[in-house]
Amino acid sequence: MTAADILKDLKNRKYKPVYLLHGEEPYFIDVVSDYIEHQLLPEHEKGFNQTVLYGKDTEMMTVLNAAKRYPMMADYQVVLVKEAQDLKWGKDDDDKKSINPLQSYLESPLPSTILVFCYKYGKFDKRKKAYKAIEKTGLIFESATLYDNKIPGWIEGYVVDKKYKISSQAANMLAEYLGNDLSKIANELDKLMLNIAEGQEITLKQIQDNIGISKEYNVFELQAALARKDVVKANQIINYFEANPKSNPIVVILANLYSYFSKILQWHYLKDRSQQNVARELGVSPYFVKDYEQAARSYDYGKSMQVISLLREYDLKTKGLDSAATHGELMKELLFKILH
């Protein structure tokens, strides 16, 4: 099930007695747990029937004792365990005669309790008996990290769910600029939508104006200048980056260029270079396929390999390996080698 599927069931009052929300991506875990914490019970029921615990500050027996209580003047009670990755789960006991309180509860949970474990920044051990018990009596949701090429599509879906629109170019720029931190992206989009009428499109200009991306001097424009081998424009952008290092950290620029030239190199391997196949294989919007075709004409297979090698070399130099140059000087050096 996806996070959206779980939310749909919760809104329809289809509850499970135990939820294990685990995985590398905290955003989806937060979305589900926030709904459970703030929307599942009416306000007047929360005082007696909602318990929020934190894994590093509690013990498993405290969790179980809370879960075993019956709701007061309500149909359900909620026990929400945040930071469950810090909770001491105990070891599996192979002695069949011994009684494991956690295992005993998970195998026969109280139907009137909604027990939720939020296990973030890693996967729960699927070999554990607790996992297998929750699998049988409750619901397990794994929140997987999205690959970078899936972020623009996620942005478009998020905006549509909020009843707004966004162009592929704007979604891609946002993804490139903000990276794969879904919570940060959602927060920036929510702030943007406060100033836009429902149903309208979030434009490139609005993103540039409100999120601090320069219209002329950003990593997209640098990539475009490199693709055209426009030396003057590329140097103007690098000079702007050097003058505004906090808004344009070199580590982000290098990561974006590495991703960009990796896709150019991948283009050279493709036998089917139709727009649809290129978009699918490179993980980009069809809108950008022509840009990669132009870049591939400017950088053949050999030059693309050389640029990727240069990017790795200069990434090490930014960390102080065999170089005492400033980040601005390193970027100018790198740019010269890419373009010549």
N, C-alpha and C positions, 0 to 999 in steps of 0.2 A: 504494500500500500504506500501511496505517496502521502506527504503531509496534507495535501489538499483533500485526499480521500478520508483521512482521519478526522479532519476538521468537519467535513460533510457529515460523517457519522455522529460526531459529537453534537453538532447543531440539531441533528434529528433524534437526539437522546438515545443513540445506540452506543451504550457504554460497555467497556470491558472491565473486569475487576482488577486487572494488573496491566500496566503499560511499561515497556522498557524502550526508551528512546535513546539510541546510542549511535555513535559514528563520529567521523572526523569533522564534519561540517556542523558547527553549532547553530547556524541560523535556523534551520528547519526544526531542530529540537526546541529552540526558543519560541518559534511561532506556535507550535502545538502546546507547549507548557504554559505560555502566556495566556492562551485561550482558556485552558483548563483553570488556571489560577484566577482569571478575571471575569470569565463569562459563564463558566459551567454552573455555578450555584448563584441563586439570587443573593443580593447583598445581605438581606436579613437572616440568611441561613449560614453565612460564612463564619460568624463569630463562634458558633458551637461545632460546626461541621467541616471546617477547613483547617488543615494543619500543614504548614510549610517548614520543612526541615532541610538542613544543609549537611552534606556528607561528611565534611571535615569536622563538623561540630556535634555530630550525633553518633549513636551506635545502632547496630542492626536491631537489637531488642527494643529500643525506643521506637523505631519505625514499625516493628511488628505489633507492639502494644497499641500504638495509635491505630494501626490498620484493623485491629480486632474489636475496636469499639463500635458500637452501633450508633447510627445517626440520631440526633435529637430533633424531634418534630420535623423531620425531613425524610425524603426517600433515600438520599445518598449522603455520604461524607467523602471528602477528598483528602488524601494524604499525598503531598507532593514533595519528593526528595530531590532537591537541586544538588548539583555537583556530586552526583552519585558515584562518580569515578574515584572520589576520595573516601568513600564509605568502605569500611572493612567488611568484605563479603564472607570471609572465612574460607576454609579449604573444604573441598568435597571429602566426605567421609565414606570410605568403602565398606565400613562395618554396617551391615544391614540391620543389626540389632539396635544401633545407636539412633537417637532421635535428633534430627537437625531441625530446629525451630523454623528457619527460613524455608527450607525445603517443604516442611509440613504445611506451612501457610500457603506457599505458592501452588502446591498441588490441590489445595482445597480453600481457595480464597473466599472471603466474605463477600457475597453478592452486592451488599449495600455499601461496600467501600470501593472507591476508585483510587488505587495505589499507583503512583506514577514515579518511575525512576528516570531521572535525566542524567545520562551517562555521556559526558561530552569529551571531545578531542581525542577519541579513540574508540575502537570496537570492543564490545564486551566479548569475553572468551566464550565462544560457542560450544566449547567442550564441557563447560560447567553444567552441573545438574540444574542450577537455578535458571539458566538460559532455556534448557529443554522443558522445564516445568512451565515457565512463562509462555513458551511457544504453544503449549497444550491448552492452558487455561486463560491466557490473556492475549496481548498483542505486542509484537516486537517490530519496531521501526528502525531501520538503519539509515542514518542521514549521511549519505556519501558526498564527498567533495566533488563539485562540478569541475570538469576540465575547462581550461581557459576558453576554448573555442565554443563552449556551450553557454558562456556567460551572456553574450549579446541576446541570444534567444530567450534566456531566462528573464532578462530585463524587459524584453518586448512582452512576454507573458505576464510579468508582474504589473506592467503599466496597463495592459488590457484588462486584467482582473480588477483594477482600480477604476475602470471605465474611462481611460485616457488612451492616447495614441502616441507612438514614437517611431521615427524613421529608423531604418536599418543603420544608416550612417551615424545617427545620433547615439543609438544603442551601442554601436561598436566603439565610438569615441569614449563613451562613458566607461565601457569595460576596460579599454586600454588605459584610461587615466586612473581609474579607481582600483584596478586589479580584480582579484576574485573574492574580496571580502563582501559577502552578500549583505551582511548587516549594514555596512557602510553605504553600499549602493542603495539599499532600500531606504535608508535614512535620508540620503541626498534626494532621491526621487520623491519621497514624501514631502520634503521641504519645497521642492519645485512645484508639486501639484497643489500646494496651498495657494499659489499665486496664479493658477491657471484654471479656467472654467472647465467643469466636467465635460468630457467628450472631446476636448481640444487636443491638438498634437503638441508634444514636447519637442521643441525645435533645437537644432544645433546651436543657434544663437542664445537661447534661454539657458542651455547647459553651460555655454562659454561664459555668459554673464553672471550666472548664479553660483557656479562651482569653481570659478577661478581659472578656467582654461583659456589661454589667450587665443583669439580667433586666428591670428596669423602665425604665432610662434608656439606650436605644440608638436607633439611627437608624430601626429598624422601628417602635418605639413612637412616635417623633416623627412619622413618616409617618401612623401610625394616628390620632394626636391631631389632626394637621392635617386629615386626611380628615373627622373628626367635628367639626372646628372647636372642639375642646376647648381653650380658651384656657389654663385653669389647668394642665392636664397638659402642654401644649406648653411653657409657661414653666418648669415644674418640670424638664423634661428639658433645656432650654437652660441653666438655672442649673447643673445637674449637669455638662453639657458644659464650661461656663465654669470650674467648679471642678476639672475633670479634663482639661485641654487636651491632655496627651500621649496619653491614651487616646482622645480624641475631637477630632482635628485638624480645624480648620474647612474645610480643603481637601477632606477626605474627606466631611464632612457636606454641603457644597455640591454636590459631584459626585453624591452619592446623591440629593439633592433634585432636582437637574437631571434625572437619569435618571427619577425618579419622576414629576415633572410633565410631562416629555416624553411619557411613556406615557399620562398623563391626557389630554393634548392629542391624542394619537394616537387615543384612545378616541372622542373627539368626531368624528373623521373617518370612523369605521367605519360602514358601512351594515348589515353583518351583525354583530349584537352577541350572537350565541349564545356560550355559554361556550367551546366548542371553538375558534371562530374568533377570539374576543378573545384567548384564551391563545396561539394561534399567531401572530397579528399583533403582539401586544405582547411576545412572547418570554418569557412568564411561565408558571408552573405554573397549571393550572385552579383550584388551591386558592386562588389570590389574585385571581381574576377578580371576585368579589363586592366585595373591598376597593377595586378600581379603579372599580367601578360606583358605590360610595358616594362615593368621592373626586370622581368626575365630576359627581355631583349637587351637591356642595359648591362645585365650581369649574367654572363654565361655560366655554365656549370662550374668551370674552374675558378672563376672570379667569386662566385657565391661561396664556394668552399673556403677560399682565401679570406673573405670577409668574416665568415663564422669563426675561423681560426683567430683573426684579429680581435674579434669581440671577446673571445675567451681570454686572450692575452691581456687586453686592456681591463677586463674585469679583475684580473689578478693584480694589475698595476694600481688600480684604485684602492686595493687592500694593502698597498705599500710594498709589493714584491718587485724588487729591482727598479723602483721609481720613487723619486721625491717630488715629482711634478704635481701641481694642483689639479683638481678635477677638471677645471676649465681648460687647462693646457693639454691634458690627456684627451679630452673630447676633440679639440682642434687637431691634434696629432692624428687621432683615429680617423677623423673625417677626411683629412688629406689622403690618407692611405686607402680609404674606401673609394674615393672619387678618382684616384690616379693609379 
